[in-house]
Structure formats: C-alpha cells, structure tokens
Amino acid sequence: MEQKINYLEEKMALMQHELAQMSHEVYAQQKEVAQLMLEIEKLKSRLENVQPDSGILSPSDDVPPPHY
C-alpha cells in the first residue's frame, strides 16, 4: 500500500513540474504573440500611409496579370 502511495506521489510531483513548465511556455508564447501583433499593427500603419511615389501600389491599383 505504501509503495502505491509513493508511486502516486512521484507521479503527482512529475505532473506538477510538467504543468509549471507548460505554464511558463504558454506565458512566453503569449508575450511573443503580443509582440508580433504590435509589429503587424505597425506594418499596417506604414502601408496605409505609403506615399504614391514610393513605388508600392495601392490594393486598388494592384491588379493580377491578364493570365490569371
């Protein structure tokens, strides 16, 4: 009986450790996603404010070639 309790305690400790690792990983990923979202917003803003003489076409001027 005591052997089963020890086994279960070991399993519980391993699970708690793995859960803590996953929690840290999720936190790091959330930070990275937030950072990437900010970068996307900056890029969107830059694209919306592109000057006509920059060589970048606006979405309405950027039509697919005739073979499409």
CHARMM-style PDB file with segment names, atoms N, HN, CA, C and O in Angstrom:
ATOM      1  N   MET     1       0.833  -1.199   0.000  1.00  0.00      PROA
ATOM      2  CA  MET     1       0.000   0.000   0.000  1.00  0.00      PROA
ATOM      3  C   MET     1       0.876   1.261   0.000  1.00  0.00      PROA
ATOM      4  O   MET     1       0.617   2.212  -0.737  1.00  0.00      PROA
ATOM      5  N   GLU     2       1.912   1.246   0.838  1.00  0.00      PROA
ATOM      6  HN  GLU     2       2.122   0.473   1.436  1.00  0.00      PROA
ATOM      7  CA  GLU     2       2.791   2.412   0.905  1.00  0.00      PROA
ATOM      8  C   GLU     2       3.540   2.612  -0.413  1.00  0.00      PROA
ATOM      9  O   GLU     2       3.844   3.740  -0.802  1.00  0.00      PROA
ATOM     10  N   GLN     3       3.829   1.514  -1.086  1.00  0.00      PROA
ATOM     11  HN  GLN     3       3.583   0.598  -0.770  1.00  0.00      PROA
ATOM     12  CA  GLN     3       4.512   1.597  -2.381  1.00  0.00      PROA
ATOM     13  C   GLN     3       3.616   2.310  -3.403  1.00  0.00      PROA
ATOM     14  O   GLN     3       4.102   3.099  -4.214  1.00  0.00      PROA
ATOM     15  N   LYS     4       2.319   2.030  -3.361  1.00  0.00      PROA
ATOM     16  HN  LYS     4       1.924   1.389  -2.703  1.00  0.00      PROA
ATOM     17  CA  LYS     4       1.380   2.687  -4.266  1.00  0.00      PROA
ATOM     18  C   LYS     4       1.300   4.186  -3.970  1.00  0.00      PROA
ATOM     19  O   LYS     4       1.233   5.009  -4.883  1.00  0.00      PROA
ATOM     20  N   ILE     5       1.309   4.522  -2.690  1.00  0.00      PROA
ATOM     21  HN  ILE     5       1.363   3.853  -1.948  1.00  0.00      PROA
ATOM     22  CA  ILE     5       1.245   5.937  -2.296  1.00  0.00      PROA
ATOM     23  C   ILE     5       2.491   6.661  -2.780  1.00  0.00      PROA
ATOM     24  O   ILE     5       2.404   7.772  -3.304  1.00  0.00      PROA
ATOM     25  N   ASN     6       3.662   6.029  -2.606  1.00  0.00      PROA
ATOM     26  HN  ASN     6       3.733   5.127  -2.181  1.00  0.00      PROA
ATOM     27  CA  ASN     6       4.904   6.640  -3.084  1.00  0.00      PROA
ATOM     28  C   ASN     6       4.868   6.834  -4.596  1.00  0.00      PROA
ATOM     29  O   ASN     6       5.273   7.877  -5.108  1.00  0.00      PROA
ATOM     30  N   TYR     7       4.382   5.824  -5.299  1.00  0.00      PROA
ATOM     31  HN  TYR     7       4.053   4.977  -4.883  1.00  0.00      PROA
ATOM     32  CA  TYR     7       4.269   5.906  -6.758  1.00  0.00      PROA
ATOM     33  C   TYR     7       3.367   7.075  -7.164  1.00  0.00      PROA
ATOM     34  O   TYR     7       3.707   7.857  -8.052  1.00  0.00      PROA
ATOM     35  N   LEU     8       2.221   7.179  -6.503  1.00  0.00      PROA
ATOM     36  HN  LEU     8       1.945   6.544  -5.782  1.00  0.00      PROA
ATOM     37  CA  LEU     8       1.281   8.255  -6.823  1.00  0.00      PROA
ATOM     38  C   LEU     8       1.871   9.626  -6.486  1.00  0.00      PROA
ATOM     39  O   LEU     8       1.650  10.592  -7.216  1.00  0.00      PROA
ATOM     40  N   GLU     9       2.616   9.713  -5.388  1.00  0.00      PROA
ATOM     41  HN  GLU     9       2.795   8.928  -4.795  1.00  0.00      PROA
ATOM     42  CA  GLU     9       3.254  10.974  -5.029  1.00  0.00      PROA
ATOM     43  C   GLU     9       4.307  11.384  -6.066  1.00  0.00      PROA
ATOM     44  O   GLU     9       4.432  12.558  -6.411  1.00  0.00      PROA
ATOM     45  N   GLU    10       5.053  10.399  -6.549  1.00  0.00      PROA
ATOM     46  HN  GLU    10       4.951   9.445  -6.268  1.00  0.00      PROA
ATOM     47  CA  GLU    10       6.050  10.673  -7.591  1.00  0.00      PROA
ATOM     48  C   GLU    10       5.366  11.151  -8.866  1.00  0.00      PROA
ATOM     49  O   GLU    10       5.803  12.118  -9.490  1.00  0.00      PROA
ATOM     50  N   LYS    11       4.305  10.479  -9.242  1.00  0.00      PROA
ATOM     51  HN  LYS    11       3.950   9.693  -8.735  1.00  0.00      PROA
ATOM     52  CA  LYS    11       3.556  10.859 -10.446  1.00  0.00      PROA
ATOM     53  C   LYS    11       3.012  12.279 -10.302  1.00  0.00      PROA
ATOM     54  O   LYS    11       3.077  13.074 -11.240  1.00  0.00      PROA
ATOM     55  N   MET    12       2.483  12.587  -9.138  1.00  0.00      PROA
ATOM     56  HN  MET    12       2.431  11.941  -8.377  1.00  0.00      PROA
ATOM     57  CA  MET    12       1.925  13.909  -8.873  1.00  0.00      PROA
ATOM     58  C   MET    12       3.002  14.980  -8.972  1.00  0.00      PROA
ATOM     59  O   MET    12       2.775  16.045  -9.546  1.00  0.00      PROA
ATOM     60  N   ALA    13       4.175  14.697  -8.411  1.00  0.00      PROA
ATOM     61  HN  ALA    13       4.359  13.832  -7.945  1.00  0.00      PROA
ATOM     62  CA  ALA    13       5.284  15.654  -8.463  1.00  0.00      PROA
ATOM     63  C   ALA    13       5.714  15.886  -9.910  1.00  0.00      PROA
ATOM     64  O   ALA    13       5.972  17.023 -10.303  1.00  0.00      PROA
ATOM     65  N   LEU    14       5.791  14.827 -10.700  1.00  0.00      PROA
ATOM     66  HN  LEU    14       5.580  13.903 -10.381  1.00  0.00      PROA
ATOM     67  CA  LEU    14       6.156  14.966 -12.116  1.00  0.00      PROA
ATOM     68  C   LEU    14       5.115  15.789 -12.876  1.00  0.00      PROA
ATOM     69  O   LEU    14       5.463  16.650 -13.685  1.00  0.00      PROA
ATOM     70  N   MET    15       3.862  15.522 -12.615  1.00  0.00      PROA
ATOM     71  HN  MET    15       3.579  14.823 -11.959  1.00  0.00      PROA
ATOM     72  CA  MET    15       2.793  16.266 -13.282  1.00  0.00      PROA
ATOM     73  C   MET    15       2.822  17.745 -12.914  1.00  0.00      PROA
ATOM     74  O   MET    15       2.617  18.607 -13.768  1.00  0.00      PROA
ATOM     75  N   GLN    16       3.077  18.034 -11.637  1.00  0.00      PROA
ATOM     76  HN  GLN    16       3.244  17.333 -10.943  1.00  0.00      PROA
ATOM     77  CA  GLN    16       3.159  19.427 -11.206  1.00  0.00      PROA
ATOM     78  C   GLN    16       4.328  20.130 -11.887  1.00  0.00      PROA
ATOM     79  O   GLN    16       4.211  21.287 -12.292  1.00  0.00      PROA
ATOM     80  N   HSD    17       5.446  19.436 -12.010  1.00  0.00      PROA
ATOM     81  HN  HSD    17       5.541  18.496 -11.681  1.00  0.00      PROA
ATOM     82  CA  HSD    17       6.611  20.006 -12.681  1.00  0.00      PROA
ATOM     83  C   HSD    17       6.312  20.276 -14.153  1.00  0.00      PROA
ATOM     84  O   HSD    17       6.635  21.347 -14.666  1.00  0.00      PROA
ATOM     85  N   GLU    18       5.703  19.317 -14.827  1.00  0.00      PROA
ATOM     86  HN  GLU    18       5.441  18.446 -14.410  1.00  0.00      PROA
ATOM     87  CA  GLU    18       5.366  19.477 -16.241  1.00  0.00      PROA
ATOM     88  C   GLU    18       4.347  20.597 -16.440  1.00  0.00      PROA
ATOM     89  O   GLU    18       4.428  21.355 -17.406  1.00  0.00      PROA
ATOM     90  N   LEU    19       3.395  20.693 -15.524  1.00  0.00      PROA
ATOM     91  HN  LEU    19       3.329  20.077 -14.739  1.00  0.00      PROA
ATOM     92  CA  LEU    19       2.400  21.761 -15.610  1.00  0.00      PROA
ATOM     93  C   LEU    19       3.059  23.125 -15.461  1.00  0.00      PROA
ATOM     94  O   LEU    19       2.698  24.066 -16.169  1.00  0.00      PROA
ATOM     95  N   ALA    20       4.012  23.245 -14.556  1.00  0.00      PROA
ATOM     96  HN  ALA    20       4.305  22.481 -13.981  1.00  0.00      PROA
ATOM     97  CA  ALA    20       4.733  24.509 -14.371  1.00  0.00      PROA
ATOM     98  C   ALA    20       5.525  24.855 -15.634  1.00  0.00      PROA
ATOM     99  O   ALA    20       5.557  26.015 -16.044  1.00  0.00      PROA
ATOM    100  N   GLN    21       6.161  23.861 -16.247  1.00  0.00      PROA
ATOM    101  HN  GLN    21       6.135  22.919 -15.914  1.00  0.00      PROA
ATOM    102  CA  GLN    21       6.907  24.095 -17.483  1.00  0.00      PROA
ATOM    103  C   GLN    21       5.976  24.567 -18.602  1.00  0.00      PROA
ATOM    104  O   GLN    21       6.295  25.507 -19.329  1.00  0.00      PROA
ATOM    105  N   MET    22       4.839  23.915 -18.731  1.00  0.00      PROA
ATOM    106  HN  MET    22       4.579  23.151 -18.141  1.00  0.00      PROA
ATOM    107  CA  MET    22       3.881  24.306 -19.765  1.00  0.00      PROA
ATOM    108  C   MET    22       3.356  25.708 -19.523  1.00  0.00      PROA
ATOM    109  O   MET    22       3.165  26.476 -20.466  1.00  0.00      PROA
ATOM    110  N   SER    23       3.126  26.042 -18.275  1.00  0.00      PROA
ATOM    111  HN  SER    23       3.282  25.418 -17.509  1.00  0.00      PROA
ATOM    112  CA  SER    23       2.638  27.369 -17.932  1.00  0.00      PROA
ATOM    113  C   SER    23       3.652  28.433 -18.342  1.00  0.00      PROA
ATOM    114  O   SER    23       3.284  29.465 -18.902  1.00  0.00      PROA
ATOM    115  N   HSD    24       4.918  28.182 -18.063  1.00  0.00      PROA
ATOM    116  HN  HSD    24       5.218  27.344 -17.608  1.00  0.00      PROA
ATOM    117  CA  HSD    24       5.974  29.121 -18.457  1.00  0.00      PROA
ATOM    118  C   HSD    24       6.050  29.249 -19.977  1.00  0.00      PROA
ATOM    119  O   HSD    24       6.236  30.348 -20.500  1.00  0.00      PROA
ATOM    120  N   GLU    25       5.911  28.149 -20.672  1.00  0.00      PROA
ATOM    121  HN  GLU    25       5.761  27.256 -20.247  1.00  0.00      PROA
ATOM    122  CA  GLU    25       5.973  28.163 -22.136  1.00  0.00      PROA
ATOM    123  C   GLU    25       4.796  28.942 -22.722  1.00  0.00      PROA
ATOM    124  O   GLU    25       4.974  29.726 -23.654  1.00  0.00      PROA
ATOM    125  N   VAL    26       3.612  28.732 -22.187  1.00  0.00      PROA
ATOM    126  HN  VAL    26       3.467  28.095 -21.430  1.00  0.00      PROA
ATOM    127  CA  VAL    26       2.428  29.455 -22.659  1.00  0.00      PROA
ATOM    128  C   VAL    26       2.598  30.953 -22.418  1.00  0.00      PROA
ATOM    129  O   VAL    26       2.245  31.765 -23.274  1.00  0.00      PROA
ATOM    130  N   TYR    27       3.135  31.316 -21.262  1.00  0.00      PROA
ATOM    131  HN  TYR    27       3.421  30.656 -20.568  1.00  0.00      PROA
ATOM    132  CA  TYR    27       3.372  32.727 -20.954  1.00  0.00      PROA
ATOM    133  C   TYR    27       4.349  33.341 -21.966  1.00  0.00      PROA
ATOM    134  O   TYR    27       4.119  34.442 -22.466  1.00  0.00      PROA
ATOM    135  N   ALA    28       5.430  32.626 -22.261  1.00  0.00      PROA
ATOM    136  HN  ALA    28       5.617  31.732 -21.855  1.00  0.00      PROA
ATOM    137  CA  ALA    28       6.410  33.130 -23.233  1.00  0.00      PROA
ATOM    138  C   ALA    28       5.776  33.270 -24.614  1.00  0.00      PROA
ATOM    139  O   ALA    28       6.038  34.242 -25.323  1.00  0.00      PROA
ATOM    140  N   GLN    29       4.951  32.313 -24.994  1.00  0.00      PROA
ATOM    141  HN  GLN    29       4.737  31.524 -24.418  1.00  0.00      PROA
ATOM    142  CA  GLN    29       4.289  32.382 -26.299  1.00  0.00      PROA
ATOM    143  C   GLN    29       3.297  33.538 -26.350  1.00  0.00      PROA
ATOM    144  O   GLN    29       3.178  34.203 -27.380  1.00  0.00      PROA
ATOM    145  N   GLN    30       2.594  33.783 -25.267  1.00  0.00      PROA
ATOM    146  HN  GLN    30       2.690  33.243 -24.431  1.00  0.00      PROA
ATOM    147  CA  GLN    30       1.652  34.900 -25.235  1.00  0.00      PROA
ATOM    148  C   GLN    30       2.384  36.226 -25.397  1.00  0.00      PROA
ATOM    149  O   GLN    30       1.910  37.120 -26.098  1.00  0.00      PROA
ATOM    150  N   LYS    31       3.547  36.353 -24.745  1.00  0.00      PROA
ATOM    151  HN  LYS    31       3.932  35.627 -24.176  1.00  0.00      PROA
ATOM    152  CA  LYS    31       4.346  37.566 -24.895  1.00  0.00      PROA
ATOM    153  C   LYS    31       4.798  37.737 -26.340  1.00  0.00      PROA
ATOM    154  O   LYS    31       4.759  38.842 -26.881  1.00  0.00      PROA
ATOM    155  N   GLU    32       5.226  36.644 -26.961  1.00  0.00      PROA
ATOM    156  HN  GLU    32       5.258  35.746 -26.521  1.00  0.00      PROA
ATOM    157  CA  GLU    32       5.696  36.698 -28.344  1.00  0.00      PROA
ATOM    158  C   GLU    32       4.546  37.052 -29.290  1.00  0.00      PROA
ATOM    159  O   GLU    32       4.727  37.850 -30.209  1.00  0.00      PROA
ATOM    160  N   VAL    33       3.386  36.477 -29.076  1.00  0.00      PROA
ATOM    161  HN  VAL    33       3.239  35.829 -28.329  1.00  0.00      PROA
ATOM    162  CA  VAL    33       2.225  36.780 -29.914  1.00  0.00      PROA
ATOM    163  C   VAL    33       1.844  38.253 -29.778  1.00  0.00      PROA
ATOM    164  O   VAL    33       1.538  38.907 -30.774  1.00  0.00      PROA
ATOM    165  N   ALA    34       1.861  38.773 -28.562  1.00  0.00      PROA
ATOM    166  HN  ALA    34       2.110  38.242 -27.753  1.00  0.00      PROA
ATOM    167  CA  ALA    34       1.537  40.187 -28.352  1.00  0.00      PROA
ATOM    168  C   ALA    34       2.538  41.076 -29.074  1.00  0.00      PROA
ATOM    169  O   ALA    34       2.163  42.085 -29.670  1.00  0.00      PROA
ATOM    170  N   GLN    35       3.805  40.704 -29.020  1.00  0.00      PROA
ATOM    171  HN  GLN    35       4.111  39.885 -28.535  1.00  0.00      PROA
ATOM    172  CA  GLN    35       4.842  41.467 -29.698  1.00  0.00      PROA
ATOM    173  C   GLN    35       4.636  41.429 -31.214  1.00  0.00      PROA
ATOM    174  O   GLN    35       4.772  42.448 -31.891  1.00  0.00      PROA
ATOM    175  N   LEU    36       4.314  40.265 -31.732  1.00  0.00      PROA
ATOM    176  HN  LEU    36       4.204  39.437 -31.182  1.00  0.00      PROA
ATOM    177  CA  LEU    36       4.075  40.123 -33.165  1.00  0.00      PROA
ATOM    178  C   LEU    36       2.843  40.909 -33.605  1.00  0.00      PROA
ATOM    179  O   LEU    36       2.829  41.488 -34.691  1.00  0.00      PROA
ATOM    180  N   MET    37       1.819  40.930 -32.771  1.00  0.00      PROA
ATOM    181  HN  MET    37       1.830  40.460 -31.889  1.00  0.00      PROA
ATOM    182  CA  MET    37       0.621  41.708 -33.095  1.00  0.00      PROA
ATOM    183  C   MET    37       0.954  43.194 -33.191  1.00  0.00      PROA
ATOM    184  O   MET    37       0.444  43.889 -34.070  1.00  0.00      PROA
ATOM    185  N   LEU    38       1.807  43.685 -32.290  1.00  0.00      PROA
ATOM    186  HN  LEU    38       2.222  43.120 -31.576  1.00  0.00      PROA
ATOM    187  CA  LEU    38       2.238  45.084 -32.358  1.00  0.00      PROA
ATOM    188  C   LEU    38       2.994  45.355 -33.648  1.00  0.00      PROA
ATOM    189  O   LEU    38       2.788  46.384 -34.290  1.00  0.00      PROA
ATOM    190  N   GLU    39       3.865  44.436 -34.026  1.00  0.00      PROA
ATOM    191  HN  GLU    39       4.032  43.599 -33.504  1.00  0.00      PROA
ATOM    192  CA  GLU    39       4.620  44.592 -35.272  1.00  0.00      PROA
ATOM    193  C   GLU    39       3.678  44.629 -36.474  1.00  0.00      PROA
ATOM    194  O   GLU    39       3.870  45.424 -37.393  1.00  0.00      PROA
ATOM    195  N   ILE    40       2.668  43.774 -36.464  1.00  0.00      PROA
ATOM    196  HN  ILE    40       2.512  43.128 -35.717  1.00  0.00      PROA
ATOM    197  CA  ILE    40       1.703  43.753 -37.566  1.00  0.00      PROA
ATOM    198  C   ILE    40       0.959  45.085 -37.643  1.00  0.00      PROA
ATOM    199  O   ILE    40       0.757  45.626 -38.730  1.00  0.00      PROA
ATOM    200  N   GLU    41       0.559  45.603 -36.503  1.00  0.00      PROA
ATOM    201  HN  GLU    41       0.723  45.164 -35.620  1.00  0.00      PROA
ATOM    202  CA  GLU    41      -0.149  46.895 -36.485  1.00  0.00      PROA
ATOM    203  C   GLU    41       0.753  48.010 -37.018  1.00  0.00      PROA
ATOM    204  O   GLU    41       0.290  48.882 -37.753  1.00  0.00      PROA
ATOM    205  N   LYS    42       2.035  47.986 -36.650  1.00  0.00      PROA
ATOM    206  HN  LYS    42       2.411  47.277 -36.053  1.00  0.00      PROA
ATOM    207  CA  LYS    42       2.969  48.989 -37.162  1.00  0.00      PROA
ATOM    208  C   LYS    42       3.088  48.887 -38.681  1.00  0.00      PROA
ATOM    209  O   LYS    42       3.075  49.897 -39.385  1.00  0.00      PROA
ATOM    210  N   LEU    43       3.205  47.653 -39.178  1.00  0.00      PROA
ATOM    211  HN  LEU    43       3.216  46.833 -38.607  1.00  0.00      PROA
ATOM    212  CA  LEU    43       3.317  47.454 -40.626  1.00  0.00      PROA
ATOM    213  C   LEU    43       2.049  47.901 -41.353  1.00  0.00      PROA
ATOM    214  O   LEU    43       2.124  48.509 -42.421  1.00  0.00      PROA
ATOM    215  N   LYS    44       0.881  47.597 -40.772  1.00  0.00      PROA
ATOM    216  HN  LYS    44       0.821  47.103 -39.904  1.00  0.00      PROA
ATOM    217  CA  LYS    44      -0.379  48.044 -41.369  1.00  0.00      PROA
ATOM    218  C   LYS    44      -0.408  49.557 -41.466  1.00  0.00      PROA
ATOM    219  O   LYS    44      -0.788  50.120 -42.493  1.00  0.00      PROA
ATOM    220  N   SER    45      -0.004  50.202 -40.398  1.00  0.00      PROA
ATOM    221  HN  SER    45       0.305  49.745 -39.564  1.00  0.00      PROA
ATOM    222  CA  SER    45       0.005  51.659 -40.366  1.00  0.00      PROA
ATOM    223  C   SER    45       0.951  52.210 -41.419  1.00  0.00      PROA
ATOM    224  O   SER    45       0.623  53.168 -42.118  1.00  0.00      PROA
ATOM    225  N   ARG    46       2.115  51.608 -41.530  1.00  0.00      PROA
ATOM    226  HN  ARG    46       2.382  50.830 -40.962  1.00  0.00      PROA
ATOM    227  CA  ARG    46       3.074  52.072 -42.544  1.00  0.00      PROA
ATOM    228  C   ARG    46       2.514  51.884 -43.952  1.00  0.00      PROA
ATOM    229  O   ARG    46       2.686  52.753 -44.807  1.00  0.00      PROA
ATOM    230  N   LEU    47       1.849  50.761 -44.199  1.00  0.00      PROA
ATOM    231  HN  LEU    47       1.709  50.055 -43.505  1.00  0.00      PROA
ATOM    232  CA  LEU    47       1.290  50.518 -45.533  1.00  0.00      PROA
ATOM    233  C   LEU    47       0.148  51.479 -45.852  1.00  0.00      PROA
ATOM    234  O   LEU    47      -0.010  51.907 -46.996  1.00  0.00      PROA
ATOM    235  N   GLU    48      -0.638  51.812 -44.847  1.00  0.00      PROA
ATOM    236  HN  GLU    48      -0.509  51.464 -43.919  1.00  0.00      PROA
ATOM    237  CA  GLU    48      -1.740  52.742 -45.073  1.00  0.00      PROA
ATOM    238  C   GLU    48      -1.240  54.149 -45.366  1.00  0.00      PROA
ATOM    239  O   GLU    48      -1.929  54.934 -46.017  1.00  0.00      PROA
ATOM    240  N   ASN    49      -0.053  54.466 -44.890  1.00  0.00      PROA
ATOM    241  HN  ASN    49       0.507  53.828 -44.361  1.00  0.00      PROA
ATOM    242  CA  ASN    49       0.496  55.806 -45.068  1.00  0.00      PROA
ATOM    243  C   ASN    49       1.575  55.883 -46.144  1.00  0.00      PROA
ATOM    244  O   ASN    49       2.360  56.831 -46.163  1.00  0.00      PROA
ATOM    245  N   VAL    50       1.622  54.903 -47.032  1.00  0.00      PROA
ATOM    246  HN  VAL    50       0.984  54.133 -47.017  1.00  0.00      PROA
ATOM    247  CA  VAL    50       2.628  54.894 -48.093  1.00  0.00      PROA
ATOM    248  C   VAL    50       2.343  56.032 -49.071  1.00  0.00      PROA
ATOM    249  O   VAL    50       1.202  56.254 -49.476  1.00  0.00      PROA
ATOM    250  N   GLN    51       3.388  56.734 -49.434  1.00  0.00      PROA
ATOM    251  HN  GLN    51       4.315  56.554 -49.105  1.00  0.00      PROA
ATOM    252  CA  GLN    51       3.257  57.830 -50.396  1.00  0.00      PROA
ATOM    253  C   GLN    51       3.135  57.251 -51.809  1.00  0.00      PROA
ATOM    254  O   GLN    51       3.722  56.209 -52.098  1.00  0.00      PROA
ATOM    255  N   PRO    52       2.383  57.913 -52.686  1.00  0.00      PROA
ATOM    256  CA  PRO    52       2.172  57.392 -54.041  1.00  0.00      PROA
ATOM    257  C   PRO    52       3.462  57.233 -54.846  1.00  0.00      PROA
ATOM    258  O   PRO    52       3.533  56.364 -55.715  1.00  0.00      PROA
ATOM    259  N   ASP    53       4.465  58.039 -54.582  1.00  0.00      PROA
ATOM    260  HN  ASP    53       4.407  58.745 -53.875  1.00  0.00      PROA
ATOM    261  CA  ASP    53       5.698  57.967 -55.367  1.00  0.00      PROA
ATOM    262  C   ASP    53       6.713  56.969 -54.791  1.00  0.00      PROA
ATOM    263  O   ASP    53       7.872  56.967 -55.204  1.00  0.00      PROA
ATOM    264  N   SER    54       6.291  56.129 -53.849  1.00  0.00      PROA
ATOM    265  HN  SER    54       5.349  56.131 -53.513  1.00  0.00      PROA
ATOM    266  CA  SER    54       7.219  55.187 -53.214  1.00  0.00      PROA
ATOM    267  C   SER    54       7.444  53.932 -54.045  1.00  0.00      PROA
ATOM    268  O   SER    54       8.340  53.149 -53.732  1.00  0.00      PROA
ATOM    269  N   GLY    55       6.661  53.720 -55.088  1.00  0.00      PROA
ATOM    270  HN  GLY    55       5.932  54.357 -55.342  1.00  0.00      PROA
ATOM    271  CA  GLY    55       6.805  52.521 -55.910  1.00  0.00      PROA
ATOM    272  C   GLY    55       5.949  51.366 -55.435  1.00  0.00      PROA
ATOM    273  O   GLY    55       5.947  50.306 -56.062  1.00  0.00      PROA
ATOM    274  N   ILE    56       5.232  51.541 -54.359  1.00  0.00      PROA
ATOM    275  HN  ILE    56       5.233  52.401 -53.850  1.00  0.00      PROA
ATOM    276  CA  ILE    56       4.348  50.490 -53.839  1.00  0.00      PROA
ATOM    277  C   ILE    56       2.932  50.797 -54.301  1.00  0.00      PROA
ATOM    278  O   ILE    56       2.416  51.892 -54.082  1.00  0.00      PROA
ATOM    279  N   LEU    57       2.311  49.811 -54.945  1.00  0.00      PROA
ATOM    280  HN  LEU    57       2.730  48.921 -55.123  1.00  0.00      PROA
ATOM    281  CA  LEU    57       0.952  50.001 -55.450  1.00  0.00      PROA
ATOM    282  C   LEU    57      -0.070  49.895 -54.323  1.00  0.00      PROA
ATOM    283  O   LEU    57       0.108  49.131 -53.375  1.00  0.00      PROA
ATOM    284  N   SER    58      -1.126  50.664 -54.442  1.00  0.00      PROA
ATOM    285  HN  SER    58      -1.270  51.285 -55.212  1.00  0.00      PROA
ATOM    286  CA  SER    58      -2.230  50.522 -53.503  1.00  0.00      PROA
ATOM    287  C   SER    58      -3.019  49.270 -53.881  1.00  0.00      PROA
ATOM    288  O   SER    58      -2.916  48.821 -55.022  1.00  0.00      PROA
ATOM    289  N   PRO    59      -3.791  48.696 -52.983  1.00  0.00      PROA
ATOM    290  CA  PRO    59      -4.541  47.477 -53.307  1.00  0.00      PROA
ATOM    291  C   PRO    59      -5.464  47.636 -54.523  1.00  0.00      PROA
ATOM    292  O   PRO    59      -5.660  46.682 -55.276  1.00  0.00      PROA
ATOM    293  N   SER    60      -6.025  48.823 -54.716  1.00  0.00      PROA
ATOM    294  HN  SER    60      -5.865  49.597 -54.105  1.00  0.00      PROA
ATOM    295  CA  SER    60      -6.923  49.010 -55.871  1.00  0.00      PROA
ATOM    296  C   SER    60      -6.146  49.073 -57.187  1.00  0.00      PROA
ATOM    297  O   SER    60      -6.691  48.728 -58.236  1.00  0.00      PROA
ATOM    298  N   ASP    61      -4.890  49.505 -57.151  1.00  0.00      PROA
ATOM    299  HN  ASP    61      -4.448  49.785 -56.299  1.00  0.00      PROA
ATOM    300  CA  ASP    61      -4.068  49.577 -58.362  1.00  0.00      PROA
ATOM    301  C   ASP    61      -3.354  48.266 -58.665  1.00  0.00      PROA
ATOM    302  O   ASP    61      -2.901  48.051 -59.789  1.00  0.00      PROA
ATOM    303  N   ASP    62      -3.252  47.410 -57.692  1.00  0.00      PROA
ATOM    304  HN  ASP    62      -3.620  47.584 -56.778  1.00  0.00      PROA
ATOM    305  CA  ASP    62      -2.516  46.158 -57.833  1.00  0.00      PROA
ATOM    306  C   ASP    62      -3.439  45.073 -58.373  1.00  0.00      PROA
ATOM    307  O   ASP    62      -3.994  44.287 -57.605  1.00  0.00      PROA
ATOM    308  N   VAL    63      -3.602  45.031 -59.680  1.00  0.00      PROA
ATOM    309  HN  VAL    63      -3.151  45.670 -60.303  1.00  0.00      PROA
ATOM    310  CA  VAL    63      -4.497  44.038 -60.315  1.00  0.00      PROA
ATOM    311  C   VAL    63      -3.663  42.851 -60.772  1.00  0.00      PROA
ATOM    312  O   VAL    63      -2.493  43.018 -61.118  1.00  0.00      PROA
ATOM    313  N   PRO    64      -4.239  41.664 -60.780  1.00  0.00      PROA
ATOM    314  CA  PRO    64      -3.487  40.493 -61.232  1.00  0.00      PROA
ATOM    315  C   PRO    64      -3.208  40.578 -62.730  1.00  0.00      PROA
ATOM    316  O   PRO    64      -3.946  41.235 -63.464  1.00  0.00      PROA
ATOM    317  N   PRO    65      -2.154  39.922 -63.181  1.00  0.00      PROA
ATOM    318  CA  PRO    65      -1.844  39.930 -64.612  1.00  0.00      PROA
ATOM    319  C   PRO    65      -2.966  39.271 -65.412  1.00  0.00      PROA
ATOM    320  O   PRO    65      -3.769  38.527 -64.849  1.00  0.00      PROA
ATOM    321  N   PRO    66      -3.029  39.532 -66.700  1.00  0.00      PROA
ATOM    322  CA  PRO    66      -4.140  39.014 -67.521  1.00  0.00      PROA
ATOM    323  C   PRO    66      -4.225  37.493 -67.574  1.00  0.00      PROA
ATOM    324  O   PRO    66      -5.309  36.960 -67.811  1.00  0.00      PROA
ATOM    325  N   HSD    67      -3.143  36.786 -67.368  1.00  0.00      PROA
ATOM    326  HN  HSD    67      -2.262  37.219 -67.175  1.00  0.00      PROA
ATOM    327  CA  HSD    67      -3.208  35.322 -67.480  1.00  0.00      PROA
ATOM    328  C   HSD    67      -3.856  34.657 -66.264  1.00  0.00      PROA
ATOM    329  O   HSD    67      -3.972  33.432 -66.241  1.00  0.00      PROA
ATOM    330  N   TYR    68      -4.277  35.413 -65.261  1.00  0.00      PROA
ATOM    331  HN  TYR    68      -4.183  36.409 -65.280  1.00  0.00      PROA
ATOM    332  CA  TYR    68      -4.959  34.823 -64.103  1.00  0.00      PROA
ATOM    333  C   TYR    68      -6.414  34.712 -64.359  1.00  0.00      PROA
ATOM    334  OT1 TYR    68      -7.158  34.238 -63.500  1.00  0.00      PROA
TER     335      TYR     68
END
